[in-house]
Every structure is written in C-alpha cells, then in structure tokens.
Amino acid sequence: MRKPTDLGGAAQPARKPLLGYSDLRLEAAIFLLVAVSFAAVLGKSAITSQTMVLSSQSGRFATYGYSDAENGGRTFVSVDPRKPLSWSCDIRQGAAYPYCGYGLALDVGGQTDGLDLSRFQTIVLRFSYQGQGDRLRLVVKTSPEAAVQAKLKGEQMPLAMDIPIVQGRNEVRLPLNQLAPEEWWVASHGLSTAEAAPNLETVRSVAISTSGAKVGHLAILVDDLTFEGSYLSTEQFYLVILGLWLVLSAGFLVWRFLHMRGDYEARRRRQAEEAGRLAEAHAAAQAASSAKSRFLGNMSHELRTPLNAIIGYAYWLERTALDAKQRAAVKTVQASGEHLLAVISDILDVAKIEAGKFELLVAPFDLHDCVAGAGEMFRLPARDKGLDFAVGLDPDVPRRVEADEKRVRQILINLLGNAIKFTASGRVDLRVSLVEAMGETARLRFAVDDTGVGIAPDQLDGVFRPFEQAGDAADRNEGTGLGLSISQQIVTLMQGEIGVESTLGQGSRFTVEITVPVPKAEVEATGPATPRLRRLRSA
C-alpha cells in the first residue's frame, strides 16, 4: 500500500497519537501525587497543637503543701515564699508511711472548677532535686465521672504515676495516659474498674510527692510543668475525612481511568484483528461468489441448452402418431424437462439476486393481458383439481404500466402455482386492484386467495426463506421452496411489499403491492387523475 504523499511527493510520517498509554500512566501518577499532597496539607492544617505551661510566672494556681503530719506524723513541708515552686521537707519517723508533697490548685478564680487536660497527651517536668531516693510521684486530682460523683459525695479522685529522678537537674517527659487511680483509694471507696476510669476533663490540682520516702532531707525547685498535646475539633475532623475521601477518590479515578484505557487499547487491538479477519473473509467470500457466478453461468449454458432440446423434441414427438403408452412416456419426459428447467431457472435467479446482478428491465406493457395470460396458464390445472378459479381486475386498474413484465408475470405464476398446489378443494382467486393513483404513478395490489390447507402460525415467518416450504411433507416434495423467496426479492427490488395472512385449514391470502409509473398517454386517455384510496373487499 502506498503512503500518502504531499504535493512535492515526499512521504509524510505517520501521525503519532496525541497521548500514549505510557504518557497517561505518568500523568495519572502526577495527578495522584497532587491529590495526596493536597490531602496531606488538609490533614496537617486540621491537627491543632497546643501547649500549656505552669510556672512561677503563670499566676493561675495557688500552691499548697501536705505531709504525714495530717495523719500524726512528724514530717513538715517548708516553702520559700520568694520562690512559689520551691519547697523542701525533712522525712522523720513517727508515721507508718511517712511522706510529703507540694501541689498546685489549678484555675483559681476562673469561670470553672479545674482545667480541662483531656486534649493533652504529655507532661514535661523540669526541676532540680536534692535528697534521698531515685523517684518521686506525680499526683493529679480530678473530678470523677458524673455517674460516680454522687457516690463519692464530691470527693476528688487521685491519679498518680511514678517519676524517675536523678540528683541535680531533671527533665522528665511522661505520657498522661499512664495516670491511674490510687489503688488504696479505689479499694477504700469500693469502685469498679469502669467507675474508676481516669477523667482529665476537670483537673483540680497537680502535685509532686515522695514515693517510698526514706528518712532524710530533700529539696525540690520546679522550673515549670508543661502540658503538650494535639487534637481535632469537629470542623477539623471533617477536613481530615475530606482529605481521606480526596485520596481515595483520586486513587479510584486513576485506577478506573487506567483500567478503562487498558480495556480501550485491548478492544482496539481486538477490533483490528477482527477487521483483518473480516477483510480476509470478505475477500474469500468475494472469490467464492465470483467462482459461484462463473459456475452458475456455465451451468446455465450447459444445462439449459440440452433441456430445451429435450423439451422441444418432446413437443415434436407428441404431435406424431403414437400409441397411448408412447404418448404417456413422451408427456412424462416433457413434464420432467419443464420441471427441471424451472428449478434451474429459480436457482439461477436466487444466485443473481445474492450476487447483486439481478436487474429489472422496465418497459411499458399491457398489464391486463399479462394478468389474463398468467390466469390462462393455471385455468386447466385448476379445472383438473375441481377448483373454482377466477381472475379479476377492477375497472380503475390502468391497462398500460411501466415495469418488468417478465418479473410481474413470474410473481403471479409463483403465487398462483402455490395456491393451486396447496388447495385440494374450493376456490383460488386472483384480484388486481388500484390502491392509490397520483398523477403518472399508480400503486397496485395483487391478491391471491385460496381455500387450501393454510399455514400454521409457527411457519408464517419461514415461508419467504429460501428452500423452506409450509404444509405437510407430501406437498413439500413437489417444489424447491424458492418461488416465494424469489418473489419477495423481486418485490423488494420493485420497492414494493409482499405479505401473507393465513388460517390453518381455512386458506391463505398473499398480497403484493407495487408502485408503477403509468405512461402519459394512458393517463390522458383515462382522464385527469385524482388522488384516491380504495381497499379490497374481503374475498
């Protein structure tokens, strides 16, 4: 195949597709990366970080000290008034469990009792320590859940955890989720695990106390207590959900797009392969059709010539002096030859129609003589079967029309032949009527009615298919099943319509409608044409 060339004769390069499949993958990856980046920005902006620092300069708390002196012990807390977060104590014998501590009462003078620390996750303690032991204890007092407050009669719940320490400077980071209720307190109040669940929404105080204290002196200087955390508000939570949906939607769209693109490419390949196979099949079919046409042309010449000779000699022999037995034999030869010639003619007509070489030879002819001639061909066969046979033309049917007379006659012969063949008693009628006349055009209807065996409803759709016949096996053996198929093809070429109505056991009606030109002389002879519509009477 030659490539397209420009005016200068140089071959033009094949046009590259606008987007290649690999390019689409790169662009899809870029789109997904942009979507993930945008979602990450939404997620980061949705998380709010917060910090709260309690120091000697914050002023939002009141200090207090406590020791075993409350329970009869001899330990006392000493506070430096110049340094609110600086304290010391001497652990002395005199109590079963000696201890001392120093705390901060939170949100003094505020609108609420205590502070909400539920949005913090970590507490950072910065302090200096001198004394005995290697640990202290962080104690947070908070209001319990509302369902337990009545049971505790307003008493606060102590939450505690140990603080590992070293001598000198300390900076300890502790997760707040490790705060747990004091076991002795829970047991003394008879609370269940669910009732003693930590609640940091209303914290009243934060304190540092000794843990397993030994006799001796200790001093603590607290720089600050820093609460750190992050949280999501309702609006921010929606932003996170939006970011997740964005990533999921983008991923799905990319997957779907690439999947559809892959399907499209595969379908294009299949279509190209199927087109190639169809082209090969079409070429093979054309070659087979050409071979069939050549074969049928040769067969037409090779078979029709000797058959015509046989039929001609049979006619000649019939006119000679023959006894009854010889005359019967000659009639058999003549009938067989005519039948075989008709079959060959039908097959050739079907082949021509399929090959698109069937042509209509349109010329003016006498429609009345054509119809009468077709009727005369079947008058004797109908009389031999004892049938009432009638051919009628309505008075307004034009005499001369323009059409292929041979094919019109062929249609009538096929319809009348079938009607007589499948009718054992009763009648067969051919009626020609004018359906509509408009100027130099007439629409004609040919109706063939019979009182024969009729056609079963399940066989109506197949009567116009080649090599298919309705009726019982005995009747079907008398033909090839091509007559109605050829008639339908001829009517279609004439841009007409053919139809059938039948009732099993009562008979059938075949109708053909075609539109034919009427010669101008015929129109002028019959007077000015006026539009009119006339329907056939029921037979």
C-alpha positions as CSV (number, residue, x, y, z in Angstrom):
1,M,0.0,0.0,0.0
2,R,1.4,3.4,-1.0
3,K,1.8,6.0,1.8
4,P,0.1,9.4,1.4
5,T,2.3,12.0,-0.2
6,D,2.2,15.8,-0.2
7,L,2.3,17.9,-3.4
8,G,6.1,17.6,-3.5
9,G,5.9,13.8,-3.5
10,A,7.7,13.3,-0.2
11,A,6.1,10.7,2.1
12,Q,4.5,12.1,5.2
13,P,5.4,10.4,8.6
14,A,2.6,8.5,10.3
15,R,0.7,10.7,12.8
16,K,1.6,9.9,16.4
17,P,-1.3,9.6,18.8
18,L,-1.9,12.6,21.0
19,L,-1.5,10.7,24.2
20,G,0.4,7.4,24.5
21,Y,-0.5,4.9,27.1
22,S,2.8,5.3,29.0
23,D,2.3,9.1,29.0
24,L,-1.2,8.6,30.5
25,R,0.4,6.5,33.3
26,L,2.8,9.3,34.1
27,E,0.1,11.9,34.1
28,A,-2.1,9.7,36.3
29,A,0.8,9.3,38.8
30,I,1.3,13.1,38.8
31,F,-2.4,13.6,39.4
32,L,-2.4,11.1,42.3
33,L,0.6,12.7,43.8
34,V,-1.0,16.2,43.7
35,A,-4.1,14.8,45.3
36,V,-2.1,13.1,48.1
37,S,-0.1,16.3,48.7
38,F,-3.3,18.4,48.9
39,A,-4.8,15.8,51.3
40,A,-1.7,15.9,53.5
41,V,-1.9,19.7,53.7
42,L,-5.5,19.4,54.7
43,G,-4.6,16.8,57.3
44,K,-1.8,18.9,58.7
45,S,-3.8,22.0,59.0
46,A,-6.6,20.1,60.6
47,I,-4.4,19.0,63.6
48,T,-4.2,21.7,66.3
49,S,-1.1,21.6,68.5
50,Q,-1.3,23.2,72.0
51,T,0.9,23.8,75.0
52,M,0.1,24.9,78.5
53,V,3.0,25.9,80.8
54,L,2.6,26.2,84.6
55,S,5.4,28.2,86.1
56,S,6.0,30.7,88.9
57,Q,5.0,33.5,86.4
58,S,1.8,31.9,85.2
59,G,-0.3,33.1,88.2
60,R,-3.2,30.7,87.5
61,F,-2.7,28.5,90.5
62,A,-2.4,28.5,94.3
63,T,0.3,26.4,96.0
64,Y,-0.2,24.1,98.9
65,G,1.9,21.6,100.8
66,Y,0.9,18.4,102.6
67,S,2.7,15.7,104.6
68,D,2.2,12.8,107.1
69,A,1.6,15.4,109.8
70,E,-2.1,15.2,108.8
71,N,-2.0,11.6,110.0
72,G,0.0,12.1,113.2
73,G,3.5,12.0,111.5
74,R,6.4,14.4,112.1
75,T,7.2,15.4,108.5
76,F,6.6,19.1,107.6
77,V,6.9,20.9,104.2
78,S,9.0,24.1,104.1
79,V,8.2,26.7,101.4
80,D,10.3,29.6,100.2
81,P,7.8,32.5,99.8
82,R,10.1,34.1,97.3
83,K,10.0,31.0,95.1
84,P,6.5,29.7,94.8
85,L,7.6,26.4,93.3
86,S,10.5,25.8,95.6
87,W,10.0,23.5,98.6
88,S,11.7,21.1,100.9
89,C,10.9,18.7,103.7
90,D,12.6,16.5,106.4
91,I,11.3,12.9,106.4
92,R,11.1,11.9,110.0
93,Q,10.0,8.8,111.8
94,G,6.6,8.9,113.6
95,A,4.2,7.6,110.9
96,A,3.7,4.2,109.4
97,Y,4.1,5.7,105.9
98,P,6.0,9.0,106.0
99,Y,5.5,11.3,103.1
100,C,5.4,14.9,102.0
101,G,4.3,16.8,98.9
102,Y,3.7,20.1,97.2
103,G,0.9,20.9,94.8
104,L,-0.8,23.5,92.6
105,A,-4.5,24.2,92.9
106,L,-5.5,25.0,89.3
107,D,-7.8,27.6,87.8
108,V,-8.2,29.5,91.0
109,G,-10.7,32.3,90.5
110,G,-11.6,31.0,87.0
111,Q,-15.0,30.5,85.4
112,T,-14.9,26.8,86.1
113,D,-13.5,24.5,88.8
114,G,-10.3,23.0,87.5
115,L,-8.8,22.8,84.0
116,D,-9.5,20.5,81.0
117,L,-6.4,18.5,80.3
118,S,-8.1,15.9,78.2
119,R,-6.6,17.3,75.0
120,F,-3.0,17.0,76.2
121,Q,-1.0,13.8,75.8
122,T,2.3,14.6,77.5
123,I,3.5,16.4,80.6
124,V,7.1,17.7,80.8
125,L,8.6,18.3,84.3
126,R,11.7,20.5,84.6
127,F,13.1,20.6,88.2
128,S,16.1,20.3,90.4
129,Y,16.3,17.6,93.1
130,Q,18.5,17.0,96.1
131,G,17.8,14.2,98.6
132,Q,17.3,10.5,99.3
133,G,15.7,8.1,96.8
134,D,15.5,7.8,93.0
135,R,11.9,8.6,92.3
136,L,9.0,10.9,93.1
137,R,5.4,10.7,92.4
138,L,3.1,12.8,90.2
139,V,-0.4,13.1,91.7
140,V,-3.3,14.7,89.8
141,K,-6.7,15.2,91.5
142,T,-9.7,15.3,89.2
143,S,-13.5,15.2,89.4
144,P,-14.8,11.7,88.6
145,E,-17.4,10.9,86.0
146,A,-20.9,12.4,86.7
147,A,-22.3,8.9,87.4
148,V,-19.8,8.4,90.3
149,Q,-19.9,11.9,91.8
150,A,-22.9,11.3,94.0
151,K,-21.4,8.1,95.3
152,L,-18.2,9.9,96.3
153,K,-20.1,12.9,97.7
154,G,-17.9,15.5,95.9
155,E,-14.6,13.9,96.9
156,Q,-11.9,14.2,94.2
157,M,-10.2,11.2,92.6
158,P,-6.4,10.9,92.8
159,L,-4.5,9.8,89.8
160,A,-0.8,9.0,90.1
161,M,2.3,7.7,88.4
162,D,6.0,7.4,89.4
163,I,8.7,9.9,88.2
164,P,12.2,8.6,87.8
165,I,14.7,11.1,89.0
166,V,18.4,11.8,89.5
167,Q,20.3,14.1,91.7
168,G,20.5,17.6,90.3
169,R,18.9,18.8,87.2
170,N,15.9,16.7,85.8
171,E,13.7,17.0,82.7
172,V,11.1,14.2,82.6
173,R,8.6,13.6,79.9
174,L,5.6,11.5,80.9
175,P,2.6,10.3,78.9
176,L,-0.6,11.4,80.7
177,N,-2.4,8.2,79.7
178,Q,-0.3,6.3,82.3
179,L,-2.0,8.1,85.1
180,A,-4.1,5.6,87.1
181,P,-6.2,5.9,90.2
182,E,-4.5,5.1,93.5
183,E,-5.3,1.5,94.3
184,W,-5.8,2.1,98.0
185,W,-8.3,4.9,97.2
186,V,-10.3,2.8,94.8
187,A,-10.4,-0.1,97.2
188,S,-11.4,2.1,100.1
189,H,-14.4,3.5,98.1
190,G,-15.4,0.2,96.6
191,L,-15.3,1.4,93.0
192,S,-15.3,-0.8,90.0
193,T,-12.8,-0.5,87.1
194,A,-15.3,1.3,85.0
195,E,-16.3,3.7,87.8
196,A,-12.6,4.5,88.5
197,A,-11.8,5.3,84.8
198,P,-9.4,8.3,84.6
199,N,-11.1,11.6,83.7
200,L,-8.9,14.6,82.8
201,E,-11.7,17.0,81.8
202,T,-11.8,18.7,85.2
203,V,-8.4,18.6,86.9
204,R,-8.4,20.4,90.2
205,S,-4.7,20.1,91.2
206,V,-1.3,18.8,90.2
207,A,1.2,17.8,92.9
208,I,4.6,16.2,93.3
209,S,5.1,14.0,96.3
210,T,7.6,11.5,97.7
211,S,7.3,7.9,96.8
212,G,8.6,5.3,99.2
213,A,10.3,8.1,101.1
214,K,13.4,7.4,103.3
215,V,14.3,9.3,106.4
216,G,16.3,12.4,105.5
217,H,16.1,15.8,103.9
218,L,15.0,16.6,100.3
219,A,14.7,19.8,98.4
220,I,12.9,20.4,95.0
221,L,12.9,23.5,92.8
222,V,10.3,23.2,90.0
223,D,11.0,25.4,86.9
224,D,7.8,24.6,85.2
225,L,5.2,21.9,84.3
226,T,4.5,21.9,80.5
227,F,1.4,20.1,79.1
228,E,1.7,19.3,75.4
229,G,-0.8,17.8,73.0
230,S,-2.8,18.0,69.8
231,Y,-6.4,17.5,69.0
232,L,-9.1,17.7,66.3
233,S,-12.1,19.8,66.5
234,T,-15.4,18.8,64.8
235,E,-14.6,21.1,61.8
236,Q,-11.0,19.8,61.7
237,F,-12.2,16.2,61.8
238,Y,-14.3,16.9,58.7
239,L,-11.2,18.3,57.0
240,V,-9.4,15.0,57.7
241,I,-12.3,13.0,56.4
242,L,-12.4,15.2,53.3
243,G,-8.6,14.6,52.8
244,L,-9.1,10.9,53.1
245,W,-12.0,10.9,50.6
246,L,-9.9,13.0,48.3
247,V,-7.1,10.5,48.3
248,L,-9.5,7.5,47.9
249,S,-11.4,9.2,45.1
250,A,-8.3,10.2,43.3
251,G,-6.9,6.7,43.6
252,F,-10.1,5.2,42.3
253,L,-10.3,7.7,39.4
254,V,-6.7,6.9,38.4
255,W,-7.3,3.2,38.7
256,R,-10.6,3.4,36.8
257,F,-9.1,5.6,34.1
258,L,-6.1,3.4,33.5
259,H,-8.3,0.3,33.6
260,M,-10.7,1.8,31.0
261,R,-7.7,2.9,28.9
262,G,-6.3,-0.6,29.1
263,D,-9.7,-2.0,28.0
264,Y,-9.9,0.5,25.2
265,E,-6.5,-0.4,23.9
266,A,-7.3,-4.1,24.2
267,R,-10.7,-3.5,22.4
268,R,-8.8,-1.6,19.7
269,R,-6.5,-4.5,19.2
270,R,-9.3,-7.0,19.0
271,Q,-11.2,-4.7,16.6
272,A,-8.1,-4.5,14.4
273,E,-7.7,-8.3,14.5
274,E,-11.4,-8.8,13.7
275,A,-11.2,-6.3,10.9
276,G,-8.3,-8.2,9.4
277,R,-10.2,-11.5,9.7
278,L,-13.3,-9.9,8.2
279,A,-11.3,-8.5,5.4
280,E,-9.9,-11.9,4.7
281,A,-13.3,-13.5,5.0
282,H,-14.8,-10.8,2.7
283,A,-12.1,-11.4,0.1
284,A,-12.7,-15.2,0.4
285,A,-16.5,-14.7,0.1
286,Q,-16.0,-12.5,-3.0
287,A,-13.8,-15.1,-4.5
288,A,-16.3,-17.8,-3.7
289,S,-19.1,-15.6,-5.1
290,S,-17.2,-15.0,-8.3
291,A,-16.5,-18.7,-8.6
292,K,-20.1,-19.5,-8.0
293,S,-21.3,-16.9,-10.6
294,R,-18.9,-18.4,-13.2
295,F,-20.1,-21.9,-12.3
296,L,-23.8,-20.9,-12.5
297,G,-23.2,-19.2,-15.8
298,N,-21.6,-22.3,-17.2
299,M,-24.3,-24.5,-15.7
300,S,-26.9,-22.2,-17.3
301,H,-25.5,-22.8,-20.7
302,E,-24.6,-26.5,-20.2
303,L,-28.0,-27.5,-18.8
304,R,-30.5,-25.2,-20.4
305,T,-29.3,-25.9,-23.9
306,P,-29.8,-29.7,-23.7
307,L,-33.0,-29.3,-21.6
308,N,-34.6,-27.0,-24.2
309,A,-33.6,-29.6,-26.9
310,I,-35.2,-32.4,-24.9
311,I,-38.4,-30.4,-24.3
312,G,-38.5,-29.3,-27.9
313,Y,-38.2,-32.9,-29.2
314,A,-40.8,-34.0,-26.6
315,Y,-43.3,-31.4,-28.1
316,W,-42.4,-32.7,-31.6
317,L,-42.9,-36.3,-30.7
318,E,-46.3,-35.6,-29.1
319,R,-47.5,-34.4,-32.4
320,T,-46.6,-37.6,-34.2
321,A,-48.7,-40.8,-34.4
322,L,-48.1,-42.5,-31.0
323,D,-50.0,-45.1,-29.1
324,A,-51.3,-44.4,-25.6
325,K,-48.2,-45.9,-23.9
326,Q,-45.8,-43.9,-26.0
327,R,-47.7,-40.7,-25.6
328,A,-47.7,-41.1,-21.8
329,A,-44.0,-41.6,-21.9
330,V,-43.5,-38.5,-24.0
331,K,-45.6,-36.4,-21.7
332,T,-43.5,-37.7,-18.7
333,V,-40.3,-36.6,-20.5
334,Q,-41.8,-33.2,-21.3
335,A,-43.1,-32.6,-17.8
336,S,-39.9,-33.7,-16.2
337,G,-37.8,-31.5,-18.5
338,E,-40.0,-28.4,-17.8
339,H,-39.9,-29.1,-14.1
340,L,-36.1,-29.4,-14.2
341,L,-35.8,-26.2,-16.3
342,A,-37.9,-24.3,-13.8
343,V,-35.8,-25.5,-10.9
344,I,-32.6,-24.4,-12.7
345,S,-34.1,-21.0,-13.5
346,D,-35.1,-20.5,-9.9
347,I,-31.6,-21.4,-8.6
348,L,-30.1,-19.0,-11.1
349,D,-32.4,-16.2,-10.1
350,V,-31.5,-16.7,-6.4
351,A,-27.8,-16.7,-7.3
352,K,-28.2,-13.5,-9.3
353,I,-30.1,-11.8,-6.5
354,E,-27.5,-12.7,-3.9
355,A,-24.7,-11.5,-6.2
356,G,-26.5,-8.2,-6.8
357,K,-26.7,-8.9,-10.6
358,F,-30.4,-9.3,-10.8
359,E,-31.7,-6.5,-13.0
360,L,-35.2,-5.3,-13.7
361,L,-36.0,-4.4,-17.4
362,V,-38.6,-1.7,-17.0
363,A,-40.7,-1.0,-20.1
364,P,-44.4,-0.2,-20.9
365,F,-46.6,-3.3,-21.2
366,D,-50.3,-4.3,-21.2
367,L,-51.0,-5.2,-17.5
368,H,-54.4,-6.7,-18.4
369,D,-53.0,-9.1,-20.9
370,C,-50.2,-10.1,-18.5
371,V,-52.7,-10.9,-15.8
372,A,-55.0,-12.7,-18.2
373,G,-52.1,-14.7,-19.6
374,A,-51.0,-15.8,-16.1
375,G,-54.5,-16.8,-15.3
376,E,-54.8,-18.9,-18.5
377,M,-51.7,-20.9,-17.5
378,F,-53.5,-22.2,-14.4
379,R,-57.1,-22.5,-15.6
380,L,-56.6,-26.1,-16.8
381,P,-54.7,-27.3,-13.7
382,A,-57.4,-25.7,-11.5
383,R,-60.1,-27.4,-13.5
384,D,-58.3,-30.8,-13.3
385,K,-58.4,-30.5,-9.5
386,G,-62.1,-29.4,-9.5
387,L,-61.3,-25.9,-8.2
388,D,-63.3,-22.7,-8.9
389,F,-60.7,-20.4,-10.4
390,A,-61.3,-16.7,-11.1
391,V,-59.1,-13.8,-12.2
392,G,-60.4,-10.2,-11.9
393,L,-59.2,-6.7,-12.4
394,D,-61.0,-3.7,-11.0
395,P,-62.3,-1.2,-13.6
396,D,-59.9,1.6,-12.5
397,V,-56.7,-0.5,-12.9
398,P,-54.7,1.1,-15.7
399,R,-54.1,-1.1,-18.8
400,R,-50.6,0.0,-19.6
401,V,-47.9,0.5,-16.9
402,E,-44.2,0.6,-16.8
403,A,-42.5,-2.3,-15.1
404,D,-40.6,-5.6,-15.8
405,E,-43.4,-7.6,-17.4
406,K,-41.4,-10.9,-17.1
407,R,-40.9,-10.4,-13.3
408,V,-44.5,-9.4,-12.7
409,R,-45.7,-12.5,-14.5
410,Q,-43.1,-14.6,-12.5
411,I,-44.6,-13.3,-9.2
412,L,-48.1,-14.1,-10.3
413,I,-47.1,-17.6,-11.5
414,N,-45.4,-18.3,-8.2
415,L,-48.3,-17.2,-6.1
416,L,-51.0,-18.9,-8.3
417,G,-48.9,-22.1,-8.5
418,N,-48.6,-22.3,-4.8
419,A,-52.3,-21.6,-4.2
420,I,-53.4,-24.4,-6.6
421,K,-50.8,-26.8,-5.3
422,F,-51.9,-26.4,-1.7
423,T,-55.7,-26.3,-2.4
424,A,-57.5,-29.6,-2.7
425,S,-61.0,-28.2,-3.0
426,G,-62.8,-24.9,-3.0
427,R,-61.5,-21.9,-5.0
428,V,-58.5,-19.9,-6.0
429,D,-58.9,-16.2,-6.9
430,L,-56.6,-13.6,-8.3
431,R,-57.8,-10.0,-7.8
432,V,-55.9,-6.9,-9.1
433,S,-57.0,-3.5,-7.7
434,L,-55.8,0.1,-7.6
435,V,-54.9,1.2,-4.1
436,E,-53.9,4.7,-5.0
437,A,-53.4,6.8,-8.1
438,M,-51.4,10.1,-8.1
439,G,-50.6,11.8,-11.4
440,E,-48.5,9.4,-13.5
441,T,-48.0,6.9,-10.7
442,A,-50.3,4.1,-9.6
443,R,-50.0,1.7,-6.6
444,L,-51.4,-1.7,-7.5
445,R,-52.4,-4.6,-5.3
446,F,-52.3,-8.2,-6.4
447,A,-54.2,-10.5,-4.1
448,V,-54.3,-14.3,-4.4
449,D,-56.9,-16.0,-2.2
450,D,-57.3,-19.8,-1.7
451,T,-59.3,-22.2,0.5
452,G,-56.4,-24.6,0.9
453,V,-54.6,-26.1,3.8
454,G,-53.4,-22.8,5.2
455,I,-50.2,-22.2,7.1
456,A,-49.5,-22.8,10.7
457,P,-48.6,-19.7,12.7
458,D,-45.2,-21.1,13.6
459,Q,-44.5,-21.5,9.8
460,L,-45.5,-18.0,8.7
461,D,-42.1,-16.4,9.3
462,G,-40.3,-19.0,7.2
463,V,-42.4,-19.1,4.0
464,F,-40.3,-16.4,2.4
465,R,-36.9,-18.0,3.3
466,P,-35.1,-20.0,0.5
467,F,-35.7,-23.7,0.4
468,E,-38.4,-23.6,3.1
469,Q,-42.0,-24.7,2.4
470,A,-45.1,-24.7,4.5
471,G,-47.6,-27.5,4.5
472,D,-47.2,-31.3,5.1
473,A,-44.4,-33.4,3.7
474,A,-46.4,-34.7,0.8
475,D,-47.0,-31.2,-0.6
476,R,-43.4,-30.0,0.1
477,N,-42.0,-32.7,-2.1
478,E,-43.5,-31.0,-5.2
479,G,-41.2,-28.0,-5.2
480,T,-37.9,-26.4,-4.3
481,G,-39.1,-23.8,-1.9
482,L,-37.6,-21.0,-3.9
483,G,-40.7,-19.4,-5.5
484,L,-41.8,-17.3,-2.6
485,S,-38.3,-16.3,-1.7
486,I,-37.6,-15.1,-5.3
487,S,-41.0,-13.3,-5.4
488,Q,-40.1,-11.4,-2.2
489,Q,-36.7,-10.4,-3.6
490,I,-38.3,-9.2,-6.8
491,V,-41.0,-7.2,-5.0
492,T,-38.2,-5.7,-2.8
493,L,-36.3,-4.6,-5.9
494,M,-39.5,-3.0,-7.1
495,Q,-39.7,-1.2,-3.8
496,G,-43.0,-2.9,-3.0
497,E,-44.3,-5.1,-0.2
498,I,-45.4,-8.7,0.0
499,G,-47.4,-10.2,2.8
500,V,-49.4,-13.3,3.9
501,E,-52.4,-13.9,6.0
502,S,-53.4,-17.5,6.7
503,T,-55.6,-19.7,8.9
504,L,-54.7,-23.3,9.2
505,G,-57.3,-25.5,7.5
506,Q,-59.2,-22.5,6.0
507,G,-56.9,-21.0,3.4
508,S,-54.4,-18.2,2.8
509,R,-54.2,-14.8,1.2
510,F,-50.9,-13.5,-0.4
511,T,-50.8,-9.8,-1.3
512,V,-48.3,-7.8,-3.3
513,E,-48.3,-4.1,-3.6
514,I,-46.1,-2.2,-6.0
515,T,-45.9,1.3,-7.3
516,V,-45.5,1.6,-11.0
517,P,-45.3,4.6,-13.5
518,V,-48.3,5.0,-15.8
519,P,-47.5,6.2,-19.4
520,K,-48.7,9.7,-20.0
521,A,-50.8,8.6,-22.9
522,E,-52.6,6.1,-20.6
523,V,-53.3,8.9,-18.1
524,E,-54.6,11.3,-20.7
525,A,-56.8,8.5,-22.2
526,T,-58.4,7.8,-18.8
527,G,-59.0,11.4,-17.8
528,P,-57.4,13.6,-15.1
529,A,-56.1,11.6,-12.2
530,T,-57.3,12.5,-8.7
531,P,-55.9,11.2,-5.5
532,R,-58.0,8.3,-4.3
533,L,-57.7,5.3,-1.9
534,R,-59.6,2.1,-2.4
535,R,-59.5,-1.0,-0.4
536,L,-60.2,-4.6,-1.5
537,R,-63.4,-6.3,-0.5
538,S,-63.0,-9.4,1.7
539,A,-62.9,-12.4,-0.5
